[in-house]
Amino acid sequence: MYRYIVLFGRSCKGERSAVDEALQNIGLQTRLDHGGGILYVTPDTPVFRLPSNGGTLIGHVFSHDGRSLMDDAELLGTSSRRKVAHHVLDKYWGEYLLIQEPADDTEATMIMRDPSGGVGCVYSLRDGFATSDISVASRAGLYAKVVDWGSIHGSLLYPQLKTGRTSLSGLQELLPGCRLHIREQAATTEEMWSPWEFVSPQRRHIDQREAQADVRHAVSSTVKRWAETDESVLLELSGGLDSSIVAACLLEVNARVACCNLVSPVPGADERRYARLMSDLLRTELHVATLGFENTRFHFPPPPHAFAPSTWFLQHASDELNESIGSQLGVKSFYSGGGGDTVFGYTRTAAPAADAFRELGMVAGIKAIHDLAELHQCTFWKAGRLTLKKLALPPKPPRSADRSFVAKMPTKDAVALHPWLAAPDDALAGDRERIFDLAGNQVFRDGVSRGAKRQLRMPLLSQPVVEACLKVPSWMWITGGRNRALARDAFAEILPPAVLYRRSKGTFVNYCGAVFRRNRSQLRDYLLAGELEGHGLLDADELRRFFHRDLAARDESFMRIFDLCAVENWVRHQH
């Protein structure tokens, strides 16, 4: 994980010897010291200085055309801070933070986070710092953790959604693609990159072959660049299409590649057959670990960098197993196909057919309805009715609050919580669904403890891949009645037929159901005698009724209990 801390405001002034010593003890060294702030980083965190405009890039930065930062005369020569920020967003990608110092007292310190969110950034105006890891500030004596109970209530209602508000008092998060302006004790944020720019009609692909070529180039070049940067990777092969595409892009890269797969003792999650097809293609061993019932714990230390509840028992157990394999093999990074469903347009609604009608007319709309019917294995007439309904009704809210088991309190509308949820009035239904899901994907890194010692790469959420896939209209993703059709076609020459043509997906839901049944009374007591209940955030009567009744077949409402336990566990570990 990239580790840094920037001190500004009053933290820069006065006696700093104790802070310097504490930061040195945890491996951070002073890299820059100027009037606007002081930057400390770990020795293995890349830092690049832009001397002409007071800018500093933290993390890995790559150009789209292969140029190095040192050869970019426009970037190095301009003194305009706004031009520098836009130039970096347009011409470069990676996992980085751009810090821009003030030239004088009239200017603000500015911090911009890349659109993928690969470098974390939380900040406290009160205490005068911004950091990738809140434990760095805590251990340096700059910050004392206090739970923000209002935010905890929000995380119960809107799980899996970043809002910029953390669950710690006085601490904010800079969202990916945004820039922070800091002037004394005041701060504002602005959105510098938005996914809505890439779904506009002016940027949308028309030709399907061109779209395939664009997506294939973006995915393959991104995966290759990350692998050759890290030199050794452990690829987490789920057996599904997304991680298989990442594996296909690792063929003939100049890096050491190992593969792993997790299985469980109950049916539904054994994907070894498909994972082994890809590891054989890469000519590498598949390391298989079993996620047994002995791995399930509900009370465990969350990742030290976690500033909000984000790790549930399954994530924690899989982190431990993957970290064990990674340590055994001595790899530098973990590779995941996370986010692939969203990026590759995996949809469960009639939105693609409705979009085709709106944009291309009757003929294209009818073809898309045929594809939709084949995709969902229903009649053409049912697919048509759902498409007409999608066209006729106003769009649904981007998120609805999940009030199950939560005490009744006022809530904020989801649109006010994240900038990507504010869709343009003329947005297509498929674009709305994809971008709303992209906002949810931003939480994937937060609760992953295996990213603390090694880099965690999610190449399908890298900026070039996201931009290329957003330009593909929703109806192209269901061509021929196949989900993620354009991605399948883009890599059809490489993927084994069994992976390319499969429709099913592995799932750990059966495993989670077995865990729930084995631990029902323990889970009940954990929640009803916990911090959330003690602070009046849970509907205790509803919880008791739930634990008392038997679940019907295919009832997956128990998954909500695991969400509550993840919040409860995080809160208990903040004291």
N, C-alpha and C positions, 0 to 999 in steps of 0.2 A: 504494500500500500504506500502511495506517496504520502510522506509525512512532513508537514511544515506548520509553522505558526508565524503570523505577522502581528507585531505589536504596533499599535497606533494610539494617538491621543495621550492620555495621562500614563499609560503603561510604558511609553517611551521615555518619560521624564522621571527624575528622581533616582533613587538608589535601585540599581538593577542587578547587583552582584548575586543576590540570592536566586533571582529568576534565571540568570545566566548559568549559574552552577546547577540548578535543578534541570534545566533543559539539556545541558551537556551530559548530565548523569543518565538521561534517557536517550542519548545518542543524537541530539540536534546541535548544530553548530551555526554560528552567525555567518550568514552569507552576504547580507546587505545591511548597511546602517546609514540612513539618510534622514533628513528633516521630517519626511512624511511617515516614516515607519522603520521597523527593524524586522528583517526576515531571518528566521532560523529554519534549517532543513536538515534531514538526514543525509549522510554522504552519498547514498545511492539514489537520491531524488534528483532528476535532471533539472537544471536551472540554466536559462539562457537570458542574457542581458541585452536589451535594445538600447544602446548608448545614446542615440540621438534624441530619443523622446521619453526617457525615463521609464521605459516599460520593462517588465520582467516576466518571462514565461516559466512556469513551474510545471513539469511533467513532460510527456512525449508529444512532439508536434511534428507532423509530416505534411509536405506539400502535395497537392493533387498532381502536379506535373513532374515530381521527382527532384525539384530543386531543394537545396539546403537553405536554412535560414540565413546563413552567412552570405549566400549569393543573391539574396533578394534586396536589390538596391532600393526599391520603392519602400519596402518595410523599414529598412535601416535608415533611410534618408529622411523620411517625413517627420515633422515635429508635431503634427496634429494627432492628438490622442484619439479622437473619434475615428479618423481615417485608419489609424493603426488597428483599432478593434474590428472595424468592418473588413479590413484587408485580411486579417487573420481568419475571420469567420468565412470569408469567400474563397480564400486561396489555400487554406490549411485545414487539417483535421487532426484528431488524436485524443489524448486525455490530458487536459492542461487547465491551468488557471493563469489569466493575464492580470498582472498587477501594474497599475499605472500611477506613478508618484505625482504629487502636485508640484508644479513649477514654482508656485509661490503660495502665500496664505489665502489668495482669492480662489484657488482651485481646490477641488475635492480629490481625495485618494479614491481611485476606481479599481474595482476587482470584478473581472468577468470570468464566468465559469463556462467551459465548453458545452455544447449541446448534449453530449452523451452523458455528462455528469461523472466522468471517470475519475476526476480529482474532487474529493469532497470539500465542502466549504460551509462551516457554521461560524457565526460571529456574535460577539457581544459588544454593543456600543458602550454599555455601562462599564464593562471591564477592559475595553480597549484591545480586542484581539480578533483575528480570524484564523481558523485552523482547519486542517483536514480531519482532526481527531480530538474530540473533546477531552479525552483522557490526558492529552499532552497539556492542555491548559489547567486541568485539575491537579496534575502532579507537579506543575510548576507553581502552584499556589495562586494562580490567576483567577480561578473560578471554583466556586463551591456548588455542587449539584443540589438543586431544589426542584422537586417535581411540580410541574405546571398542571394542576388538576383540571383546569378548563380545557387544555389541549388533550388531556387523556380522555375526557368525555368526547371530544371531537374524533379522536382516533377509534373509539368504540363505534361511533356512528358511521364513519367513513374509513374503514380499514383499507389498506393498500392504496393510499393517496397522499402524496406529498402536498404540503400547503405553504411551505416557507416558515411555518411556526413549528418549533420543536416541542418536545414534551418536557423540556427543562426551562425553568424560569429565567428570563433575561437572555435567552439564546435563540437566535434565528438561523435559518438555513437559506443560503443563496441558491435558488433553483437553477437547474441546468439551462444554459442559453440566456441567462440574465446577467445584468451588470449592476453592481452595488456602488453608489456614490456616498462617500463618507466625508463629512465636514464637521469637525469638532464632535459634538454629541448628537448630531442629526444624521440621518441617512435616508436615501431614497433608492428604489430599484427600478430598472427599466428592462423590458424584454428586447434582447438583441437578435435572437433567432427564434423563429416560429415555424412549426410544421405546416401551418396554414398557407404559407407562401408557396409550398411545393405541390399543392393539390389544385392550384388555380388552373383554369382552362388554358392559359398561355404556356404553362409548363407541363401540362399533362401529355403523356405519350399517346400517339394516335396509332402508330404502326406496332403490331405485336412483336415482330422480330426485333425491331429496334429496342423495344422495352426489355426483351429477354437479354439482348447483348449488354444493355446498360446495367441490368441487375447482376448478370454474371460477372461483368468486369468489376463492379463495385464490391461484391461479396468476395470474389477470389483475391483481388488485390489487397483488400483490407485484412483478410485472414492471413495472407502470406506476410504482409508487412509486420503485423503483430508477432507472428511466430518467429520471424527472423530477428526481430528486436529482442524477444525474450530468450531465444536460443534453445530453450527446452520447455515443453508444455505437457501437461496432463489433460487430455481431452475427455470430458465427461460425456460419454456416448449413452444417450437414453434409449437409442434404437429408433427414435422418430426421425422424421424428415429433416428437421432443422439442424440437429447435431450431426446428422449424416452429411448434409451439405457442407457444414464446416469441415468435417473430416475429408470430404472430397477435395476441398481447397487446400488441404495440407499435404497433398501428394507432391512430391519433388520439391518441398521447401528445404531451405538450408537451416534446419533445426531438428533437434531430437524430439520425437513425438511418442508419447505413451497414451494408452487408452484405459478407461475404467468404466465400470457399469455397476449399478446397485440392483439387487434383487431382494424380495421379501419372502417370508414363509407362507404367504397366502396368495392365491391366484390374482392375476391382473397386472402385475408389475414386472414379470419376467420377460425382459426384452433381449436376452442374451443372443438369441438367434440373429436378430437384425443388427445388433451392435457388433457381433463377431464378423458379419459380412464386411463391415467397414474397417475393423481392425485388420482383417486379412488383406483388404485392399491396400492398407497402409503398411503391410508387412511388419506389424508390431503385435505384441502380446496384449490380450484383453485382460485386465486385472478386475476380477469380479469380487465384490464384497456383499455380504448378506446383512440386510437391515433387520436384525432380530428383535424380538419383543424386549430383550434385555437392554436394547439401545434406547428405549423410550424413557425419557425423563421430562417432567414438566417444570421442575425447579432446577435451573442451571444458570451459571453466569452468562449473561448476554455478552456479545462482543464489546470490548471496552470503548470502541468508537461509536457505539449505538446511542444516538441522542433521542430516540423515540422507540416505542415497542415495534419490533419488526421480525423477531425470530421466534418461530413456533417449534414444537418438539421435533417435527420431521426434518426441518431445515438444520436444526442443531445436530441431530443424529447423522444426517448425511454429510454435514461438514466434518464431523469427527472421522468418519470413515474415509472420506476423500483426502483429508489432511494426512491421515496415516499412510495412505498410498503415496501421496505426494512426497512425504518425508522419506519414505523407503526408497523412492526412485530419484530423489534429489532434483526435482524439477523447479523451475523458477516461476512458473505461472500455471493457473488453472484456466482451461478453455471451456466455455459453455455455449450452448445454442439458445440460451435464454432470450426471450423476446421474439423468437422466430414466428410464432403464430400470429402476432400482431403485425410485424413488419411484412410478412408474406401474405397478408390479407385473408387469414383464416376466419371465415364468417359463419354465423349460425342464423342469419336473418335473410330477409328478401331484399336487403338494401342494394346488392349489385344489380339486380334486374330493374329496380326502381331507378337507379342511377342511369342505366343504359337507356331507358325510356326518356328520361329528362334530357339527356345530352345528345342522343343519337336518333331518337324517334322510334316508330312502331317496329320496323324490321329488326333492328338491333335489340329492342326490348323483348320481342317474342323469342328471339334466339337465346337471350339471357334467361328467360323463364324456363325454356327447355333445359338449359344447363343447371338452373336452380333445382328443377324437379329431379334431375338425375343425381345431383349432389346430395339431396336430402331424401332420395328414394321415396318420393311422393308423386301424385298425379300432376300433370301439367295444369289442370284446373285449380288444384289447391295452391300450387306455386303462383298461379296467376292471381288468385284471390288475395294472397298475402302481399303480392307486389302492388296491387291496386290499393290495398289498405295502407301500405307504406307510403304510397304517393298521395293519398287523400288526407291522412291524419297529420296533425302538426307533430314536429319531432319531439321525442321523449327527452326529459331532462338528462344531462350527461351522467349524473349519479343520483341515486336515491339513498337517503339515510337508512341504514340497517338498524332498526329500533328494537330488534329482538333481544330480550333479556336486559335491556338498558332502561334505567329509570327515565321517566318522562321529564324532559327539559327542553327549552327552546334550542333550535338548531339553526345554523347558517345554511343558506342555499349553496350547493356545490359549486356553482359558477363563480362565486366569490372566492373560492379556495385555491384555484389554480388557473393561470392565464390561458392554458391550452383548452380549457373547458368552455371558453367564451367563443363559440363558433360564429362565423359570419352568417348573416341572415340567409344568403343564397347557397350555403354549404350543402353538398350532396350527402345523402344519408350514409353511404358507405364511408365517406371521408370522415364524417362525424364519429362513427363508431371506431374507426381505426385510430384516430387522433386521441379520442377519449381513452382508449386502451393504452396508447403510448404514454399518456400521463401516468397511468397506473404502473407501467413497466419501470418507472423511475425508482421504485422502491426496491428493485431486485438486489441491488448491491448493499443496502443498508444493514441487513441482518445477517450477513454472511461472514462468519468468523474465520473461514479459511482464507479470506482475503487480507487478513492481518499480517501474515508472514510471507505470503507470495502474492504476486499480482493476480487479480481475477479479471480475465478478459471476457467480455461479451461482444464479440465482433459484429453480431447482427444488429446491435444497438449503436454501432459506431456511426458517426455523422454521414459518411458517403453512402453507406448501405441504406440508412433511413431515408435520406433524400432521394436516392434512386427508386426506392420502392414506393414512396409517396407519390411519385410522378406516374405510377402505373394505376390506371382507373380500376375501380373495384370489380367491374364485370370481367376484366381480363384474368382476375385471380380465380374465376370459377369456370374457365373455358373447358368444354368437354365434360362438365359435371364433376370436376375434381377440385378439391380444396387446394389452395396454394399452387394452382395449376401453372402459373408463369414461372415460379421457382422450379417446379419439377421439370418443365421443358428446358429451362436454362441450363440445367445440369443433367439432362437425360443421357448424355453420352458417357457420363462417369458413374452415376449411381447404379448399383445392382438392381435388376428388375424387381426383386422382392421388396426392396425399399421404395423404389420409384413408384410402384403401382399400389402399394398398400393403402387402405382406407382407415384402418383401425389405429388406435393410440393406446399405449400403455398408461396405466393409472395406479396410484397408490391409495385410492379411495377404499378399496377392500381392506387393505392393511390398516388404514386409519380407523375404519369401523371396528376391526378386531381389537385395536388398541383401546378404543372407547369402551367396548364391552368389558374388557379385562380390568379397566380402571375406573369404572363408572362411579363408585362410591368415593374413591380418592379424588376424582375431579370435582365432584359435588362439594366435598368438604374444603377443597383447596379454594374454590370460588366463594362459598358462603361464609368462610371464616377469614377472608382475605382483605387486602387494602381497598380494593374497588368497592366491596360491600360496605366496608367501614366508612368510606367517604360518600356513601349514598348514590353511587353511580349505577348500581345494578338493581334490576327488578327481582328481588329475592323470591317472591312468591311464584313468579313465572318460572324461575330456575328450578325450584322445588318440584313444581308440577312436571316439568320436562324430565327431570331425572327419575321421577316416579313412574312415568308411563313407558310402555314398550314401543320401540321404533318399528314402523312398518318396513317391509322389504323396499329397498331402494330409497329409503328416506335418508338423506344426507345432511339433515339439520344438525347432526352432531358436530359437523365441521365448524360451526359457529362457536361451539364450546372451546375448541382449540384456539380460535382467535382471542377469546376472552382470557384464556390461560396464558397466552403469550404476553398480553398486556399486564396481567397480574404478576407474572414472573419478572418482567422488566422493572415494574414499579418496586417490587420487594428488594431488588438489587441496587436501588439508588440510594439507600440509606447508608 
